[in-house]
Amino acid sequence: MELIVARNREELVKARRSGTVALVPTMGALHEGHRSLIRLARVRADQVVVSIFVNPLQFGPNEDFSRYPRTFDADLDVCRAEGVDVVFHPSAEEMYAPDRQVSVSAGEMGRIVEGAARPGHFDGVLTVVLKLFNLVQPDLAVFGQKDAQQLALIRRMVADLDLPIEILGAPTVREPDGLAMSSRNRYLSDEDRQVALTLSRALRAGAARLTPAEIRAEARKVLDEAGPALDVDYLALVDPATFVEVGDDYEGLAVLAVAARVGTTRLIDNVTLTLNPRTTTPA
């Protein structure tokens, strides 16, 4: 079937078919990581809807909203190639009334780790995701593990608000050199990219250690070796459900997460570990 582009609620209603619907929310500038989300959605649902909307609510006043890559025509080509049924591409005016007053609070979990570095970011994320859920009315939605705290918060919102939607997390897709795929990677110069690889190296180094203290110390050592070219926002070893820092005696799944700025580009990455008294290995 021909790809349908819907720009408002009415066009979404007309595009809906019978059967299960999967939503893949994106801000566009689609890459192989997005393709992996679409492919998972395609396996799990009868109809796949990809939203493309650069959400102003999740950008702070000094962040890159105005220069965030917008490549709609190329994104449509990706969606056609992956068998997407509907692309939802609303305007900001369609999504947010000028007198909008109500939004979603991410709570305390939205104010720690990534939320501490980007105040209000997760309130904006959850607000737009809830609106997309209400507009598209999917049976399931697919998000990437690269944005691990976002994924955890969306699961929390779905549970707390009793939303009848299954949330699927897809593994992080990496470039051949190990850099986690991101729409922002295109901002990196060749020199910046070599510095950016420090993030994945630090995560691998931490994952090879045994205890929380050793994991943090080894990852931090690698980050420090990059010197002033890498401006680190945080390195955190956290419970994947709450994003609270784990203690030295913690056992079970944990997320080792890092965020840093390389030049003018801010990047995030993470790896999931299983901690127990005997060994620590990537999950």
C-alpha positions as CSV (number, residue, x, y, z in Angstrom):
1,M,0.0,0.0,0.0
2,E,1.0,3.6,-0.6
3,L,2.5,5.4,2.4
4,I,0.0,7.8,3.9
5,V,1.1,11.1,5.4
6,A,-1.3,12.4,8.1
7,R,-1.0,15.9,9.6
8,N,-3.9,16.0,12.0
9,R,-6.3,13.8,14.1
10,E,-8.9,13.6,11.3
11,E,-6.3,12.3,8.8
12,L,-5.1,9.8,11.3
13,V,-8.6,8.5,11.8
14,K,-9.1,8.1,8.0
15,A,-5.8,6.2,7.7
16,R,-6.5,3.7,10.5
17,R,-7.1,0.1,9.4
18,S,-8.4,-2.9,11.3
19,G,-5.9,-4.8,13.4
20,T,-3.1,-3.9,15.8
21,V,-1.3,-0.6,15.5
22,A,2.3,0.1,16.5
23,L,3.6,3.6,17.0
24,V,7.3,4.6,16.5
25,P,7.7,8.2,17.8
26,T,10.6,10.0,16.3
27,M,11.9,13.6,15.7
28,G,13.0,12.6,12.2
29,A,16.5,12.6,10.7
30,L,16.0,8.8,10.5
31,H,18.9,6.5,10.6
32,E,19.6,2.8,11.0
33,G,18.6,2.9,14.7
34,H,15.2,4.2,13.7
35,R,14.9,1.5,11.1
36,S,15.5,-1.2,13.8
37,L,12.5,0.3,15.7
38,I,10.3,0.2,12.7
39,R,11.3,-3.4,11.9
40,L,10.4,-4.5,15.4
41,A,7.1,-2.6,15.1
42,R,6.4,-4.3,11.7
43,V,6.9,-7.7,13.2
44,R,4.5,-7.0,16.1
45,A,1.6,-5.1,14.5
46,D,-0.7,-5.0,11.5
47,Q,-0.2,-1.3,10.9
48,V,2.9,0.8,11.7
49,V,2.7,4.5,12.3
50,V,5.9,6.6,12.5
51,S,5.5,10.1,14.0
52,I,7.9,12.8,12.9
53,F,7.8,15.8,15.1
54,V,10.6,18.0,16.5
55,N,9.0,18.6,19.9
56,P,9.8,22.2,21.2
57,L,8.8,21.3,24.8
58,Q,11.8,19.0,25.3
59,F,14.4,21.5,24.3
60,G,15.9,24.0,26.8
61,P,16.5,27.6,26.0
62,N,20.2,27.0,25.1
63,E,19.7,23.7,23.3
64,D,19.7,22.9,19.6
65,F,16.0,23.1,18.7
66,S,16.5,25.5,15.8
67,R,19.3,23.5,14.3
68,Y,18.0,20.0,15.0
69,P,18.2,18.2,11.6
70,R,15.0,18.2,9.6
71,T,15.1,15.9,6.7
72,F,11.5,15.1,6.0
73,D,11.8,14.0,2.3
74,A,14.6,11.6,3.2
75,D,12.7,10.3,6.2
76,L,9.7,9.5,3.9
77,D,12.1,7.4,1.7
78,V,13.2,5.5,4.8
79,C,9.6,4.9,5.8
80,R,8.6,3.7,2.4
81,A,11.6,1.3,2.3
82,E,10.7,-0.1,5.7
83,G,7.0,-0.7,4.8
84,V,5.6,2.0,7.2
85,D,1.9,2.5,6.7
86,V,1.4,6.0,8.1
87,V,3.7,8.9,8.8
88,F,2.2,11.4,11.3
89,H,3.8,14.8,10.7
90,P,1.9,17.4,12.6
91,S,2.8,21.1,13.0
92,A,3.6,22.6,16.4
93,E,0.3,24.5,16.1
94,E,-1.5,21.2,15.6
95,M,0.1,19.7,18.7
96,Y,0.0,22.7,21.0
97,A,-2.7,25.3,21.4
98,P,-1.4,28.8,22.0
99,D,-3.2,28.9,25.4
100,R,-2.0,25.4,26.4
101,Q,-1.9,25.0,30.2
102,V,-1.8,21.3,31.1
103,S,1.3,19.2,30.7
104,V,2.7,16.0,32.2
105,S,5.1,16.0,35.1
106,A,7.9,13.4,35.1
107,G,8.1,13.7,38.9
108,E,11.3,13.1,40.8
109,M,12.5,10.5,38.4
110,G,12.5,13.1,35.7
111,R,14.7,15.4,37.7
112,I,17.7,13.1,38.2
113,V,20.6,12.0,36.0
114,E,19.6,13.3,32.5
115,G,16.8,15.3,34.0
116,A,19.2,17.1,36.3
117,A,21.4,18.1,33.3
118,R,18.3,19.1,31.3
119,P,15.6,20.6,33.6
120,G,12.1,20.2,32.3
121,H,13.2,17.9,29.4
122,F,11.3,14.8,30.5
123,D,8.2,16.8,31.2
124,G,8.3,17.8,27.6
125,V,9.0,14.3,26.4
126,L,6.1,12.7,28.4
127,T,3.7,15.5,27.4
128,V,4.3,14.9,23.7
129,V,4.3,11.1,24.0
130,L,1.0,11.1,25.9
131,K,-0.5,13.4,23.2
132,L,0.8,11.0,20.5
133,F,-0.7,8.0,22.3
134,N,-4.0,9.8,22.4
135,L,-3.9,10.9,18.8
136,V,-2.7,7.6,17.2
137,Q,-4.3,5.2,19.8
138,P,-1.7,2.5,19.3
139,D,-1.7,-0.9,20.8
140,L,2.0,-0.8,21.3
141,A,4.9,1.7,20.9
142,V,8.6,1.1,20.3
143,F,11.4,3.2,21.8
144,G,15.2,2.8,21.7
145,Q,17.3,1.7,24.7
146,K,19.8,4.4,23.9
147,D,17.4,6.8,25.6
148,A,17.2,4.5,28.6
149,Q,15.9,7.0,31.1
150,Q,13.2,8.2,28.6
151,L,12.2,4.6,28.1
152,A,11.9,4.0,31.9
153,L,9.8,7.1,32.3
154,I,7.5,6.2,29.5
155,R,7.0,2.8,31.1
156,R,6.3,4.6,34.4
157,M,3.8,6.9,32.8
158,V,2.0,4.0,31.2
159,A,1.8,2.2,34.5
160,D,0.8,5.2,36.6
161,L,-1.9,6.4,34.2
162,D,-3.2,3.0,33.3
163,L,-2.6,3.4,29.6
164,P,-3.6,0.3,27.6
165,I,-0.4,0.3,25.5
166,E,2.5,-2.2,25.5
167,I,5.9,-0.5,25.5
168,L,8.8,-2.2,23.7
169,G,12.4,-1.3,24.1
170,A,14.8,-2.0,21.2
171,P,18.6,-2.4,21.6
172,T,20.9,0.5,20.9
173,V,22.3,0.3,17.3
174,R,25.9,1.3,16.9
175,E,28.2,2.5,14.1
176,P,31.0,0.1,13.1
177,D,33.4,2.1,15.3
178,G,31.1,1.7,18.4
179,L,29.5,5.1,18.4
180,A,25.8,4.9,19.3
181,M,23.7,6.0,16.4
182,S,22.1,9.4,16.9
183,S,20.7,12.1,14.6
184,R,23.2,14.5,16.2
185,N,26.2,12.5,15.0
186,R,26.0,14.4,11.8
187,Y,27.2,17.5,13.7
188,L,30.5,15.9,14.6
189,S,33.7,16.8,12.7
190,D,36.2,13.9,12.1
191,E,38.2,15.1,15.1
192,D,35.1,15.4,17.3
193,R,34.0,11.9,16.3
194,Q,37.3,10.4,17.6
195,V,36.7,12.2,20.9
196,A,33.0,11.0,21.0
197,L,34.2,7.4,20.8
198,T,35.4,7.9,24.4
199,L,31.8,7.4,25.6
200,S,31.5,3.8,24.3
201,R,35.0,3.0,25.3
202,A,34.3,4.2,28.8
203,L,31.1,2.1,29.0
204,R,33.0,-1.0,27.8
205,A,35.8,-0.5,30.3
206,G,33.3,-0.1,33.1
207,A,31.3,-3.2,32.1
208,A,34.5,-5.3,32.3
209,R,34.8,-4.6,36.1
210,L,33.1,-6.4,38.9
211,T,31.8,-4.1,41.6
212,P,29.8,-0.8,41.4
213,A,32.8,1.2,42.7
214,E,35.2,-0.5,40.2
215,I,32.7,0.0,37.3
216,R,32.4,3.7,38.0
217,A,36.1,4.2,38.6
218,E,37.2,2.4,35.4
219,A,34.7,4.2,33.2
220,R,35.6,7.6,34.8
221,K,39.3,6.9,34.1
222,V,38.6,6.5,30.4
223,L,36.5,9.6,30.3
224,D,39.2,11.6,32.1
225,E,41.8,10.5,29.6
226,A,40.0,12.5,26.9
227,G,40.9,15.7,28.7
228,P,39.1,19.0,28.0
229,A,37.9,18.0,24.6
230,L,35.2,16.0,26.4
231,D,32.9,17.9,28.7
232,V,31.2,15.3,30.8
233,D,27.7,16.0,32.2
234,Y,27.5,12.8,34.2
235,L,28.5,9.2,34.6
236,A,25.9,7.2,36.6
237,L,25.3,3.6,37.5
238,V,21.6,3.3,38.2
239,D,18.6,1.0,38.8
240,P,17.0,0.7,35.3
241,A,13.5,1.1,36.7
242,T,14.1,4.2,38.8
243,F,17.4,5.7,37.7
244,V,18.5,6.0,41.3
245,E,22.2,5.4,41.8
246,V,22.9,1.9,43.0
247,G,24.9,1.1,46.2
248,D,28.1,-0.8,46.5
249,D,26.2,-4.0,47.5
250,Y,23.6,-3.8,44.7
251,E,22.7,-7.0,42.8
252,G,20.7,-7.3,39.6
253,L,20.2,-5.2,36.5
254,A,21.9,-1.8,36.3
255,V,22.4,0.8,33.6
256,L,25.8,2.5,33.3
257,A,24.9,5.8,31.6
258,V,27.0,8.7,30.4
259,A,26.4,12.1,28.8
260,A,29.0,14.5,27.5
261,R,29.5,17.4,25.1
262,V,32.0,17.2,22.2
263,G,32.4,20.6,20.7
264,T,28.9,21.9,20.4
265,T,27.3,18.5,20.2
266,R,25.8,16.7,23.3
267,L,25.7,12.9,23.2
268,I,24.4,10.2,25.5
269,D,25.1,6.5,25.7
270,N,24.5,3.6,28.1
271,V,25.0,-0.1,28.6
272,T,22.9,-2.5,30.7
273,L,24.8,-4.7,33.1
274,T,23.9,-7.6,35.5
275,L,25.6,-7.2,38.8
276,N,26.0,-10.0,41.3
277,P,28.6,-11.0,43.8
278,R,30.6,-13.1,41.3
279,T,30.6,-11.3,38.0
280,T,29.5,-8.3,36.0
281,T,28.6,-8.8,32.3
282,P,26.7,-6.9,29.7
283,A,23.1,-8.0,29.8
